[in-house]
């Protein structure tokens, strides 16, 4: 009888520790995901329609994409990020089959 009580106590303790460990891991992963998404969003270049106040033109970029304007915008945004730009403004898009676009980048 005492042996069975000790086994139940050990098992209950093990289950409790397992639950606590899992919850700590879930909380850690949740916090890491939230913080990483916030930091990524703060560094992404933003497409603008006019020259942003307080920012200077630092260059131009270009990209090629398929027939989808959205993918061309994404490629220009990625290049602007790589150049460290805070924002970019698309200045031209040409091409019937493969789109080619240029943009001005600002810091």
Helices and strands as residue ranges (DSSP letters): H 2-43, E 46-47, E 57-65, H 69-82, E 87-94, E 99-106
